[in-house]
């Protein structure tokens, strides 16, 4: 049996990742942390330290990059 997932799906017509994230984020409190990641991304290390560091920054938006500065996509 597969455990229930915190995955949320939009009930409206597809309108892009930004629109979906905006709608989902509106349902959370200001101090909550929302993590969005690419399903096609291969994780080579535990993402928790990165997520914690991004949350500690207390920024409205944080974007991860590769060690050479290029965008992590």
CHARMM internal coordinates of N, CA and C (Angstrom, degrees):
IC EDIT
DIST 1 N 1 CA 1.4433
DIST 1 CA 1 C 1.5284
ANGL 1 N 1 CA 1 C 109.49
DIST 1 C 2 N 1.3154
ANGL 1 CA 1 C 2 N 116.65
DIHE 1 N 1 CA 1 C 2 N 134.35
DIST 2 N 2 CA 1.4535
ANGL 1 C 2 N 2 CA 121.80
DIHE 1 CA 1 C 2 N 2 CA 179.33
DIST 2 CA 2 C 1.5268
ANGL 2 N 2 CA 2 C 108.31
DIHE 1 C 2 N 2 CA 2 C -88.28
DIST 2 C 3 N 1.3415
ANGL 2 CA 2 C 3 N 117.67
DIHE 2 N 2 CA 2 C 3 N 126.66
DIST 3 N 3 CA 1.4714
ANGL 2 C 3 N 3 CA 119.60
DIHE 2 CA 2 C 3 N 3 CA 179.78
DIST 3 CA 3 C 1.5255
ANGL 3 N 3 CA 3 C 110.76
DIHE 2 C 3 N 3 CA 3 C -65.55
DIST 3 C 4 N 1.3203
ANGL 3 CA 3 C 4 N 115.69
DIHE 3 N 3 CA 3 C 4 N 155.66
DIST 4 N 4 CA 1.4573
ANGL 3 C 4 N 4 CA 119.23
DIHE 3 CA 3 C 4 N 4 CA 178.64
DIST 4 CA 4 C 1.5191
ANGL 4 N 4 CA 4 C 109.60
DIHE 3 C 4 N 4 CA 4 C -63.19
DIST 4 C 5 N 1.3068
ANGL 4 CA 4 C 5 N 115.90
DIHE 4 N 4 CA 4 C 5 N 148.35
DIST 5 N 5 CA 1.4520
ANGL 4 C 5 N 5 CA 122.12
DIHE 4 CA 4 C 5 N 5 CA -175.34
DIST 5 CA 5 C 1.5157
ANGL 5 N 5 CA 5 C 110.86
DIHE 4 C 5 N 5 CA 5 C -112.75
DIST 5 C 6 N 1.3512
ANGL 5 CA 5 C 6 N 117.76
DIHE 5 N 5 CA 5 C 6 N 149.54
DIST 6 N 6 CA 1.4639
ANGL 5 C 6 N 6 CA 119.81
DIHE 5 CA 5 C 6 N 6 CA 175.81
DIST 6 CA 6 C 1.5260
ANGL 6 N 6 CA 6 C 111.68
DIHE 5 C 6 N 6 CA 6 C -77.38
DIST 6 C 7 N 1.3396
ANGL 6 CA 6 C 7 N 117.60
DIHE 6 N 6 CA 6 C 7 N 8.40
DIST 7 N 7 CA 1.4569
ANGL 6 C 7 N 7 CA 121.14
DIHE 6 CA 6 C 7 N 7 CA -179.17
DIST 7 CA 7 C 1.5302
ANGL 7 N 7 CA 7 C 109.82
DIHE 6 C 7 N 7 CA 7 C -62.16
DIST 7 C 8 N 1.3246
ANGL 7 CA 7 C 8 N 115.54
DIHE 7 N 7 CA 7 C 8 N 136.31
DIST 8 N 8 CA 1.4523
ANGL 7 C 8 N 8 CA 121.18
DIHE 7 CA 7 C 8 N 8 CA 177.68
DIST 8 CA 8 C 1.5161
ANGL 8 N 8 CA 8 C 109.02
DIHE 7 C 8 N 8 CA 8 C -118.43
DIST 8 C 9 N 1.2990
ANGL 8 CA 8 C 9 N 116.72
DIHE 8 N 8 CA 8 C 9 N 139.75
DIST 9 N 9 CA 1.4674
ANGL 8 C 9 N 9 CA 121.32
DIHE 8 CA 8 C 9 N 9 CA 178.89
DIST 9 CA 9 C 1.5174
ANGL 9 N 9 CA 9 C 109.22
DIHE 8 C 9 N 9 CA 9 C -116.36
DIST 9 C 10 N 1.3152
ANGL 9 CA 9 C 10 N 114.91
DIHE 9 N 9 CA 9 C 10 N 146.29
DIST 10 N 10 CA 1.4511
ANGL 9 C 10 N 10 CA 119.76
DIHE 9 CA 9 C 10 N 10 CA 178.95
DIST 10 CA 10 C 1.5308
ANGL 10 N 10 CA 10 C 109.95
DIHE 9 C 10 N 10 CA 10 C -79.72
DIST 10 C 11 N 1.3136
ANGL 10 CA 10 C 11 N 116.57
DIHE 10 N 10 CA 10 C 11 N 142.51
DIST 11 N 11 CA 1.4667
ANGL 10 C 11 N 11 CA 120.86
DIHE 10 CA 10 C 11 N 11 CA 179.63
DIST 11 CA 11 C 1.5247
ANGL 11 N 11 CA 11 C 111.31
DIHE 10 C 11 N 11 CA 11 C -92.18
DIST 11 C 12 N 1.3329
ANGL 11 CA 11 C 12 N 117.03
DIHE 11 N 11 CA 11 C 12 N -7.22
DIST 12 N 12 CA 1.4575
ANGL 11 C 12 N 12 CA 120.48
DIHE 11 CA 11 C 12 N 12 CA -178.03
DIST 12 CA 12 C 1.5210
ANGL 12 N 12 CA 12 C 110.74
DIHE 11 C 12 N 12 CA 12 C -98.28
DIST 12 C 13 N 1.3278
ANGL 12 CA 12 C 13 N 115.14
DIHE 12 N 12 CA 12 C 13 N 171.15
DIST 13 N 13 CA 1.4591
ANGL 12 C 13 N 13 CA 121.27
DIHE 12 CA 12 C 13 N 13 CA 178.29
DIST 13 CA 13 C 1.5211
ANGL 13 N 13 CA 13 C 109.98
DIHE 12 C 13 N 13 CA 13 C -59.78
DIST 13 C 14 N 1.3090
ANGL 13 CA 13 C 14 N 116.83
DIHE 13 N 13 CA 13 C 14 N 143.50
DIST 14 N 14 CA 1.4633
ANGL 13 C 14 N 14 CA 121.43
DIHE 13 CA 13 C 14 N 14 CA -179.26
DIST 14 CA 14 C 1.5231
ANGL 14 N 14 CA 14 C 109.86
DIHE 13 C 14 N 14 CA 14 C -57.03
DIST 14 C 15 N 1.3302
ANGL 14 CA 14 C 15 N 116.15
DIHE 14 N 14 CA 14 C 15 N 129.31
DIST 15 N 15 CA 1.4603
ANGL 14 C 15 N 15 CA 120.46
DIHE 14 CA 14 C 15 N 15 CA 179.44
DIST 15 CA 15 C 1.5118
ANGL 15 N 15 CA 15 C 112.21
DIHE 14 C 15 N 15 CA 15 C -138.71
DIST 15 C 16 N 1.2816
ANGL 15 CA 15 C 16 N 117.89
DIHE 15 N 15 CA 15 C 16 N 17.11
DIST 16 N 16 CA 1.4531
ANGL 15 C 16 N 16 CA 121.44
DIHE 15 CA 15 C 16 N 16 CA 175.00
DIST 16 CA 16 C 1.5139
ANGL 16 N 16 CA 16 C 112.99
DIHE 15 C 16 N 16 CA 16 C 109.39
DIST 16 C 17 N 1.3105
ANGL 16 CA 16 C 17 N 115.45
DIHE 16 N 16 CA 16 C 17 N 157.98
DIST 17 N 17 CA 1.4583
ANGL 16 C 17 N 17 CA 122.29
DIHE 16 CA 16 C 17 N 17 CA -177.25
DIST 17 CA 17 C 1.5220
ANGL 17 N 17 CA 17 C 110.89
DIHE 16 C 17 N 17 CA 17 C -63.71
DIST 17 C 18 N 1.3337
ANGL 17 CA 17 C 18 N 117.56
DIHE 17 N 17 CA 17 C 18 N -42.45
DIST 18 N 18 CA 1.4597
ANGL 17 C 18 N 18 CA 120.70
DIHE 17 CA 17 C 18 N 18 CA -179.32
DIST 18 CA 18 C 1.5171
ANGL 18 N 18 CA 18 C 112.35
DIHE 17 C 18 N 18 CA 18 C -59.46
DIST 18 C 19 N 1.3339
ANGL 18 CA 18 C 19 N 117.05
DIHE 18 N 18 CA 18 C 19 N -42.46
DIST 19 N 19 CA 1.4640
ANGL 18 C 19 N 19 CA 120.93
DIHE 18 CA 18 C 19 N 19 CA 179.38
DIST 19 CA 19 C 1.5132
ANGL 19 N 19 CA 19 C 112.20
DIHE 18 C 19 N 19 CA 19 C -66.54
DIST 19 C 20 N 1.3111
ANGL 19 CA 19 C 20 N 115.66
DIHE 19 N 19 CA 19 C 20 N -39.67
DIST 20 N 20 CA 1.4639
ANGL 19 C 20 N 20 CA 119.86
DIHE 19 CA 19 C 20 N 20 CA 179.00
DIST 20 CA 20 C 1.5324
ANGL 20 N 20 CA 20 C 110.40
DIHE 19 C 20 N 20 CA 20 C -66.14
DIST 20 C 21 N 1.3413
ANGL 20 CA 20 C 21 N 116.89
DIHE 20 N 20 CA 20 C 21 N -45.15
DIST 21 N 21 CA 1.4657
ANGL 20 C 21 N 21 CA 120.10
DIHE 20 CA 20 C 21 N 21 CA 178.71
DIST 21 CA 21 C 1.5197
ANGL 21 N 21 CA 21 C 111.17
DIHE 20 C 21 N 21 CA 21 C -62.33
DIST 21 C 22 N 1.3327
ANGL 21 CA 21 C 22 N 117.18
DIHE 21 N 21 CA 21 C 22 N -38.47
DIST 22 N 22 CA 1.4591
ANGL 21 C 22 N 22 CA 120.70
DIHE 21 CA 21 C 22 N 22 CA 178.36
DIST 22 CA 22 C 1.5189
ANGL 22 N 22 CA 22 C 110.83
DIHE 21 C 22 N 22 CA 22 C -61.77
DIST 22 C 23 N 1.3290
ANGL 22 CA 22 C 23 N 116.66
DIHE 22 N 22 CA 22 C 23 N -45.48
DIST 23 N 23 CA 1.4619
ANGL 22 C 23 N 23 CA 120.54
DIHE 22 CA 22 C 23 N 23 CA -179.54
DIST 23 CA 23 C 1.5223
ANGL 23 N 23 CA 23 C 111.75
DIHE 22 C 23 N 23 CA 23 C -64.80
DIST 23 C 24 N 1.3211
ANGL 23 CA 23 C 24 N 116.52
DIHE 23 N 23 CA 23 C 24 N -43.35
DIST 24 N 24 CA 1.4667
ANGL 23 C 24 N 24 CA 120.58
DIHE 23 CA 23 C 24 N 24 CA -179.54
DIST 24 CA 24 C 1.5274
ANGL 24 N 24 CA 24 C 110.14
DIHE 23 C 24 N 24 CA 24 C -66.12
DIST 24 C 25 N 1.3358
ANGL 24 CA 24 C 25 N 117.04
DIHE 24 N 24 CA 24 C 25 N -44.08
DIST 25 N 25 CA 1.4627
ANGL 24 C 25 N 25 CA 121.04
DIHE 24 CA 24 C 25 N 25 CA -177.97
DIST 25 CA 25 C 1.5238
ANGL 25 N 25 CA 25 C 111.66
DIHE 24 C 25 N 25 CA 25 C -62.54
DIST 25 C 26 N 1.3166
ANGL 25 CA 25 C 26 N 117.80
DIHE 25 N 25 CA 25 C 26 N -30.74
DIST 26 N 26 CA 1.4656
ANGL 25 C 26 N 26 CA 121.39
DIHE 25 CA 25 C 26 N 26 CA -178.95
DIST 26 CA 26 C 1.5279
ANGL 26 N 26 CA 26 C 111.84
DIHE 25 C 26 N 26 CA 26 C -64.93
DIST 26 C 27 N 1.3302
ANGL 26 CA 26 C 27 N 116.78
DIHE 26 N 26 CA 26 C 27 N -21.12
DIST 27 N 27 CA 1.4623
ANGL 26 C 27 N 27 CA 121.39
DIHE 26 CA 26 C 27 N 27 CA -177.71
DIST 27 CA 27 C 1.5343
ANGL 27 N 27 CA 27 C 113.16
DIHE 26 C 27 N 27 CA 27 C -85.94
DIST 27 C 28 N 1.3267
ANGL 27 CA 27 C 28 N 117.19
DIHE 27 N 27 CA 27 C 28 N -7.32
DIST 28 N 28 CA 1.4624
ANGL 27 C 28 N 28 CA 121.38
DIHE 27 CA 27 C 28 N 28 CA -176.57
DIST 28 CA 28 C 1.5189
ANGL 28 N 28 CA 28 C 110.97
DIHE 27 C 28 N 28 CA 28 C -104.21
DIST 28 C 29 N 1.3230
ANGL 28 CA 28 C 29 N 116.29
DIHE 28 N 28 CA 28 C 29 N 163.75
DIST 29 N 29 CA 1.4603
ANGL 28 C 29 N 29 CA 122.39
DIHE 28 CA 28 C 29 N 29 CA 177.76
DIST 29 CA 29 C 1.5336
ANGL 29 N 29 CA 29 C 109.69
DIHE 28 C 29 N 29 CA 29 C -76.83
DIST 29 C 30 N 1.3229
ANGL 29 CA 29 C 30 N 116.80
DIHE 29 N 29 CA 29 C 30 N 159.72
DIST 30 N 30 CA 1.4615
ANGL 29 C 30 N 30 CA 121.34
DIHE 29 CA 29 C 30 N 30 CA -178.39
DIST 30 CA 30 C 1.5248
ANGL 30 N 30 CA 30 C 113.12
DIHE 29 C 30 N 30 CA 30 C -59.66
DIST 30 C 31 N 1.3249
ANGL 30 CA 30 C 31 N 118.72
DIHE 30 N 30 CA 30 C 31 N -31.26
DIST 31 N 31 CA 1.4581
ANGL 30 C 31 N 31 CA 121.68
DIHE 30 CA 30 C 31 N 31 CA -177.90
DIST 31 CA 31 C 1.5311
ANGL 31 N 31 CA 31 C 113.45
DIHE 30 C 31 N 31 CA 31 C -89.08
DIST 31 C 32 N 1.3283
ANGL 31 CA 31 C 32 N 117.57
DIHE 31 N 31 CA 31 C 32 N -4.07
DIST 32 N 32 CA 1.4566
ANGL 31 C 32 N 32 CA 120.80
DIHE 31 CA 31 C 32 N 32 CA 178.44
DIST 32 CA 32 C 1.5295
ANGL 32 N 32 CA 32 C 110.13
DIHE 31 C 32 N 32 CA 32 C -72.68
DIST 32 C 33 N 1.3335
ANGL 32 CA 32 C 33 N 115.95
DIHE 32 N 32 CA 32 C 33 N 156.92
DIST 33 N 33 CA 1.4616
ANGL 32 C 33 N 33 CA 122.10
DIHE 32 CA 32 C 33 N 33 CA 178.71
DIST 33 CA 33 C 1.5198
ANGL 33 N 33 CA 33 C 108.04
DIHE 32 C 33 N 33 CA 33 C -114.78
DIST 33 C 34 N 1.3159
ANGL 33 CA 33 C 34 N 116.47
DIHE 33 N 33 CA 33 C 34 N 127.21
DIST 34 N 34 CA 1.4654
ANGL 33 C 34 N 34 CA 123.10
DIHE 33 CA 33 C 34 N 34 CA 178.29
DIST 34 CA 34 C 1.5139
ANGL 34 N 34 CA 34 C 107.70
DIHE 33 C 34 N 34 CA 34 C -112.25
DIST 34 C 35 N 1.3211
ANGL 34 CA 34 C 35 N 117.66
DIHE 34 N 34 CA 34 C 35 N 122.92
DIST 35 N 35 CA 1.4568
ANGL 34 C 35 N 35 CA 122.50
DIHE 34 CA 34 C 35 N 35 CA -179.42
DIST 35 CA 35 C 1.5208
ANGL 35 N 35 CA 35 C 108.34
DIHE 34 C 35 N 35 CA 35 C -110.56
DIST 35 C 36 N 1.3251
ANGL 35 CA 35 C 36 N 116.47
DIHE 35 N 35 CA 35 C 36 N 125.30
DIST 36 N 36 CA 1.4628
ANGL 35 C 36 N 36 CA 121.99
DIHE 35 CA 35 C 36 N 36 CA 176.86
DIST 36 CA 36 C 1.5215
ANGL 36 N 36 CA 36 C 107.85
DIHE 35 C 36 N 36 CA 36 C -119.06
DIST 36 C 37 N 1.3175
ANGL 36 CA 36 C 37 N 116.55
DIHE 36 N 36 CA 36 C 37 N 132.34
DIST 37 N 37 CA 1.4625
ANGL 36 C 37 N 37 CA 120.77
DIHE 36 CA 36 C 37 N 37 CA -178.84
DIST 37 CA 37 C 1.5158
ANGL 37 N 37 CA 37 C 109.36
DIHE 36 C 37 N 37 CA 37 C -139.70
DIST 37 C 38 N 1.2987
ANGL 37 CA 37 C 38 N 115.76
DIHE 37 N 37 CA 37 C 38 N 156.95
DIST 38 N 38 CA 1.4540
ANGL 37 C 38 N 38 CA 122.08
DIHE 37 CA 37 C 38 N 38 CA 178.54
DIST 38 CA 38 C 1.5283
ANGL 38 N 38 CA 38 C 109.86
DIHE 37 C 38 N 38 CA 38 C -76.17
DIST 38 C 39 N 1.3091
ANGL 38 CA 38 C 39 N 116.40
DIHE 38 N 38 CA 38 C 39 N 131.70
DIST 39 N 39 CA 1.4657
ANGL 38 C 39 N 39 CA 120.05
DIHE 38 CA 38 C 39 N 39 CA 178.51
DIST 39 CA 39 C 1.5248
ANGL 39 N 39 CA 39 C 111.23
DIHE 38 C 39 N 39 CA 39 C -70.11
DIST 39 C 40 N 1.3164
ANGL 39 CA 39 C 40 N 117.36
DIHE 39 N 39 CA 39 C 40 N -19.50
DIST 40 N 40 CA 1.4615
ANGL 39 C 40 N 40 CA 121.20
DIHE 39 CA 39 C 40 N 40 CA -178.91
DIST 40 CA 40 C 1.5281
ANGL 40 N 40 CA 40 C 112.33
DIHE 39 C 40 N 40 CA 40 C -88.91
DIST 40 C 41 N 1.3205
ANGL 40 CA 40 C 41 N 117.74
DIHE 40 N 40 CA 40 C 41 N -2.21
DIST 41 N 41 CA 1.4600
ANGL 40 C 41 N 41 CA 122.01
DIHE 40 CA 40 C 41 N 41 CA -177.05
DIST 41 CA 41 C 1.5220
ANGL 41 N 41 CA 41 C 110.31
DIHE 40 C 41 N 41 CA 41 C -80.90
DIST 41 C 42 N 1.3141
ANGL 41 CA 41 C 42 N 115.87
DIHE 41 N 41 CA 41 C 42 N 134.96
DIST 42 N 42 CA 1.4576
ANGL 41 C 42 N 42 CA 121.72
DIHE 41 CA 41 C 42 N 42 CA 177.02
DIST 42 CA 42 C 1.5237
ANGL 42 N 42 CA 42 C 108.10
DIHE 41 C 42 N 42 CA 42 C -95.73
DIST 42 C 43 N 1.3228
ANGL 42 CA 42 C 43 N 116.95
DIHE 42 N 42 CA 42 C 43 N 120.02
DIST 43 N 43 CA 1.4586
ANGL 42 C 43 N 43 CA 121.19
DIHE 42 CA 42 C 43 N 43 CA -179.65
DIST 43 CA 43 C 1.5214
ANGL 43 N 43 CA 43 C 109.60
DIHE 42 C 43 N 43 CA 43 C -86.76
DIST 43 C 44 N 1.3228
ANGL 43 CA 43 C 44 N 115.73
DIHE 43 N 43 CA 43 C 44 N 125.02
DIST 44 N 44 CA 1.4578
ANGL 43 C 44 N 44 CA 120.72
DIHE 43 CA 43 C 44 N 44 CA 179.41
DIST 44 CA 44 C 1.5176
ANGL 44 N 44 CA 44 C 112.28
DIHE 43 C 44 N 44 CA 44 C -98.40
DIST 44 C 45 N 1.3437
ANGL 44 CA 44 C 45 N 116.34
DIHE 44 N 44 CA 44 C 45 N -10.72
DIST 45 N 45 CA 1.4591
ANGL 44 C 45 N 45 CA 120.81
DIHE 44 CA 44 C 45 N 45 CA 176.70
DIST 45 CA 45 C 1.5185
ANGL 45 N 45 CA 45 C 109.01
DIHE 44 C 45 N 45 CA 45 C -149.18
DIST 45 C 46 N 1.2965
ANGL 45 CA 45 C 46 N 115.70
DIHE 45 N 45 CA 45 C 46 N 167.30
DIST 46 N 46 CA 1.4592
ANGL 45 C 46 N 46 CA 122.22
DIHE 45 CA 45 C 46 N 46 CA -179.14
DIST 46 CA 46 C 1.5310
ANGL 46 N 46 CA 46 C 109.75
DIHE 45 C 46 N 46 CA 46 C -60.86
DIST 46 C 47 N 1.3337
ANGL 46 CA 46 C 47 N 119.25
DIHE 46 N 46 CA 46 C 47 N 125.14
DIST 47 N 47 CA 1.4676
ANGL 46 C 47 N 47 CA 121.04
DIHE 46 CA 46 C 47 N 47 CA -178.86
DIST 47 CA 47 C 1.5297
ANGL 47 N 47 CA 47 C 113.60
DIHE 46 C 47 N 47 CA 47 C -78.24
DIST 47 C 48 N 1.3142
ANGL 47 CA 47 C 48 N 118.94
DIHE 47 N 47 CA 47 C 48 N -12.70
DIST 48 N 48 CA 1.4651
ANGL 47 C 48 N 48 CA 121.23
DIHE 47 CA 47 C 48 N 48 CA -174.79
DIST 48 CA 48 C 1.5322
ANGL 48 N 48 CA 48 C 113.44
DIHE 47 C 48 N 48 CA 48 C -57.38
DIST 48 C 49 N 1.3445
ANGL 48 CA 48 C 49 N 121.00
DIHE 48 N 48 CA 48 C 49 N -45.41
DIST 49 N 49 CA 1.4710
ANGL 48 C 49 N 49 CA 119.06
DIHE 48 CA 48 C 49 N 49 CA 178.30
DIST 49 CA 49 C 1.5381
ANGL 49 N 49 CA 49 C 112.54
DIHE 48 C 49 N 49 CA 49 C -59.51
DIST 49 C 50 N 1.3120
ANGL 49 CA 49 C 50 N 117.92
DIHE 49 N 49 CA 49 C 50 N -38.72
DIST 50 N 50 CA 1.4618
ANGL 49 C 50 N 50 CA 121.45
DIHE 49 CA 49 C 50 N 50 CA 177.99
DIST 50 CA 50 C 1.5229
ANGL 50 N 50 CA 50 C 110.52
DIHE 49 C 50 N 50 CA 50 C -65.88
DIST 50 C 51 N 1.3221
ANGL 50 CA 50 C 51 N 117.24
DIHE 50 N 50 CA 50 C 51 N -44.36
DIST 51 N 51 CA 1.4618
ANGL 50 C 51 N 51 CA 121.81
DIHE 50 CA 50 C 51 N 51 CA 179.35
DIST 51 CA 51 C 1.5321
ANGL 51 N 51 CA 51 C 110.15
DIHE 50 C 51 N 51 CA 51 C -62.29
DIST 51 C 52 N 1.3270
ANGL 51 CA 51 C 52 N 116.90
DIHE 51 N 51 CA 51 C 52 N -42.79
DIST 52 N 52 CA 1.4710
ANGL 51 C 52 N 52 CA 120.52
DIHE 51 CA 51 C 52 N 52 CA 178.58
DIST 52 CA 52 C 1.5256
ANGL 52 N 52 CA 52 C 111.17
DIHE 51 C 52 N 52 CA 52 C -63.39
DIST 52 C 53 N 1.3391
ANGL 52 CA 52 C 53 N 117.20
DIHE 52 N 52 CA 52 C 53 N -42.52
DIST 53 N 53 CA 1.4671
ANGL 52 C 53 N 53 CA 120.70
DIHE 52 CA 52 C 53 N 53 CA 179.69
DIST 53 CA 53 C 1.5245
ANGL 53 N 53 CA 53 C 110.65
DIHE 52 C 53 N 53 CA 53 C -64.34
DIST 53 C 54 N 1.3147
ANGL 53 CA 53 C 54 N 117.03
DIHE 53 N 53 CA 53 C 54 N -39.84
DIST 54 N 54 CA 1.4646
ANGL 53 C 54 N 54 CA 120.69
DIHE 53 CA 53 C 54 N 54 CA 178.87
DIST 54 CA 54 C 1.5346
ANGL 54 N 54 CA 54 C 110.19
DIHE 53 C 54 N 54 CA 54 C -66.76
DIST 54 C 55 N 1.3118
ANGL 54 CA 54 C 55 N 117.22
DIHE 54 N 54 CA 54 C 55 N -40.01
DIST 55 N 55 CA 1.4662
ANGL 54 C 55 N 55 CA 121.00
DIHE 54 CA 54 C 55 N 55 CA 178.69
DIST 55 CA 55 C 1.5298
ANGL 55 N 55 CA 55 C 110.64
DIHE 54 C 55 N 55 CA 55 C -67.30
DIST 55 C 56 N 1.3332
ANGL 55 CA 55 C 56 N 117.16
DIHE 55 N 55 CA 55 C 56 N -38.16
DIST 56 N 56 CA 1.4686
ANGL 55 C 56 N 56 CA 121.41
DIHE 55 CA 55 C 56 N 56 CA 179.50
DIST 56 CA 56 C 1.5299
ANGL 56 N 56 CA 56 C 112.07
DIHE 55 C 56 N 56 CA 56 C -63.25
DIST 56 C 57 N 1.3279
ANGL 56 CA 56 C 57 N 117.21
DIHE 56 N 56 CA 56 C 57 N -26.38
DIST 57 N 57 CA 1.4637
ANGL 56 C 57 N 57 CA 121.26
DIHE 56 CA 56 C 57 N 57 CA -179.75
DIST 57 CA 57 C 1.5253
ANGL 57 N 57 CA 57 C 111.23
DIHE 56 C 57 N 57 CA 57 C -68.64
DIST 57 C 58 N 1.3199
ANGL 57 CA 57 C 58 N 117.34
DIHE 57 N 57 CA 57 C 58 N -18.79
DIST 58 N 58 CA 1.4600
ANGL 57 C 58 N 58 CA 123.67
DIHE 57 CA 57 C 58 N 58 CA 179.52
DIST 58 CA 58 C 1.5207
ANGL 58 N 58 CA 58 C 112.46
DIHE 57 C 58 N 58 CA 58 C 52.56
DIST 58 C 59 N 1.3152
ANGL 58 CA 58 C 59 N 116.55
DIHE 58 N 58 CA 58 C 59 N 34.84
DIST 59 N 59 CA 1.4659
ANGL 58 C 59 N 59 CA 122.25
DIHE 58 CA 58 C 59 N 59 CA 177.16
DIST 59 CA 59 C 1.5280
ANGL 59 N 59 CA 59 C 108.96
DIHE 58 C 59 N 59 CA 59 C -87.48
DIST 59 C 60 N 1.3058
ANGL 59 CA 59 C 60 N 116.82
DIHE 59 N 59 CA 59 C 60 N 157.05
DIST 60 N 60 CA 1.4568
ANGL 59 C 60 N 60 CA 120.16
DIHE 59 CA 59 C 60 N 60 CA 175.90
DIST 60 CA 60 C 1.5242
ANGL 60 N 60 CA 60 C 110.73
DIHE 59 C 60 N 60 CA 60 C -67.80
DIST 60 C 61 N 1.3351
ANGL 60 CA 60 C 61 N 116.42
DIHE 60 N 60 CA 60 C 61 N -36.05
DIST 61 N 61 CA 1.4688
ANGL 60 C 61 N 61 CA 122.06
DIHE 60 CA 60 C 61 N 61 CA 179.54
DIST 61 CA 61 C 1.5243
ANGL 61 N 61 CA 61 C 108.14
DIHE 60 C 61 N 61 CA 61 C -141.37
DIST 61 C 62 N 1.3258
ANGL 61 CA 61 C 62 N 116.55
DIHE 61 N 61 CA 61 C 62 N 136.31
DIST 62 N 62 CA 1.4642
ANGL 61 C 62 N 62 CA 122.57
DIHE 61 CA 61 C 62 N 62 CA 173.81
DIST 62 CA 62 C 1.5169
ANGL 62 N 62 CA 62 C 108.08
DIHE 61 C 62 N 62 CA 62 C -128.49
DIST 62 C 63 N 1.3150
ANGL 62 CA 62 C 63 N 116.87
DIHE 62 N 62 CA 62 C 63 N 138.88
DIST 63 N 63 CA 1.4634
ANGL 62 C 63 N 63 CA 121.65
DIHE 62 CA 62 C 63 N 63 CA 179.36
DIST 63 CA 63 C 1.5206
ANGL 63 N 63 CA 63 C 107.83
DIHE 62 C 63 N 63 CA 63 C -124.92
DIST 63 C 64 N 1.3195
ANGL 63 CA 63 C 64 N 116.65
DIHE 63 N 63 CA 63 C 64 N 128.64
DIST 64 N 64 CA 1.4641
ANGL 63 C 64 N 64 CA 121.09
DIHE 63 CA 63 C 64 N 64 CA -179.70
DIST 64 CA 64 C 1.5218
ANGL 64 N 64 CA 64 C 109.76
DIHE 63 C 64 N 64 CA 64 C -80.03
DIST 64 C 65 N 1.3286
ANGL 64 CA 64 C 65 N 115.14
DIHE 64 N 64 CA 64 C 65 N 150.07
DIST 65 N 65 CA 1.4625
ANGL 64 C 65 N 65 CA 120.17
DIHE 64 CA 64 C 65 N 65 CA 175.07
DIST 65 CA 65 C 1.5182
ANGL 65 N 65 CA 65 C 109.02
DIHE 64 C 65 N 65 CA 65 C -132.97
DIST 65 C 66 N 1.3037
ANGL 65 CA 65 C 66 N 115.12
DIHE 65 N 65 CA 65 C 66 N 165.48
DIST 66 N 66 CA 1.4516
ANGL 65 C 66 N 66 CA 120.70
DIHE 65 CA 65 C 66 N 66 CA 175.25
DIST 66 CA 66 C 1.5287
ANGL 66 N 66 CA 66 C 108.28
DIHE 65 C 66 N 66 CA 66 C -76.54
DIST 66 C 67 N 1.3197
ANGL 66 CA 66 C 67 N 117.29
DIHE 66 N 66 CA 66 C 67 N 166.29
DIST 67 N 67 CA 1.4660
ANGL 66 C 67 N 67 CA 121.11
DIHE 66 CA 66 C 67 N 67 CA -177.97
DIST 67 CA 67 C 1.5216
ANGL 67 N 67 CA 67 C 112.41
DIHE 66 C 67 N 67 CA 67 C -61.53
DIST 67 C 68 N 1.3387
ANGL 67 CA 67 C 68 N 118.31
DIHE 67 N 67 CA 67 C 68 N -23.37
DIST 68 N 68 CA 1.4589
ANGL 67 C 68 N 68 CA 120.31
DIHE 67 CA 67 C 68 N 68 CA 177.63
DIST 68 CA 68 C 1.5310
ANGL 68 N 68 CA 68 C 112.86
DIHE 67 C 68 N 68 CA 68 C -88.05
DIST 68 C 69 N 1.3431
ANGL 68 CA 68 C 69 N 116.58
DIHE 68 N 68 CA 68 C 69 N 4.67
DIST 69 N 69 CA 1.4640
ANGL 68 C 69 N 69 CA 121.02
DIHE 68 CA 68 C 69 N 69 CA 176.74
DIST 69 CA 69 C 1.5121
ANGL 69 N 69 CA 69 C 114.91
DIHE 68 C 69 N 69 CA 69 C 92.98
DIST 69 C 70 N 1.3291
ANGL 69 CA 69 C 70 N 117.57
DIHE 69 N 69 CA 69 C 70 N -9.37
DIST 70 N 70 CA 1.4558
ANGL 69 C 70 N 70 CA 119.44
DIHE 69 CA 69 C 70 N 70 CA 178.67
DIST 70 CA 70 C 1.5274
ANGL 70 N 70 CA 70 C 109.27
DIHE 69 C 70 N 70 CA 70 C -75.17
DIST 70 C 71 N 1.3303
ANGL 70 CA 70 C 71 N 115.71
DIHE 70 N 70 CA 70 C 71 N 151.15
DIST 71 N 71 CA 1.4553
ANGL 70 C 71 N 71 CA 121.68
DIHE 70 CA 70 C 71 N 71 CA -178.51
DIST 71 CA 71 C 1.5295
ANGL 71 N 71 CA 71 C 110.96
DIHE 70 C 71 N 71 CA 71 C -61.90
DIST 71 C 72 N 1.3104
ANGL 71 CA 71 C 72 N 116.84
DIHE 71 N 71 CA 71 C 72 N 133.68
DIST 72 N 72 CA 1.4667
ANGL 71 C 72 N 72 CA 121.96
DIHE 71 CA 71 C 72 N 72 CA 176.89
DIST 72 CA 72 C 1.5138
ANGL 72 N 72 CA 72 C 107.65
DIHE 71 C 72 N 72 CA 72 C -80.78
DIST 72 C 73 N 1.2971
ANGL 72 CA 72 C 73 N 117.81
DIHE 72 N 72 CA 72 C 73 N 110.53
DIST 73 N 73 CA 1.4648
ANGL 72 C 73 N 73 CA 121.14
DIHE 72 CA 72 C 73 N 73 CA -177.22
DIST 73 CA 73 C 1.5046
ANGL 73 N 73 CA 73 C 111.39
DIHE 72 C 73 N 73 CA 73 C -122.58
END
COOR INIT
IC SEED 1 N 1 CA 1 C
IC BUILD
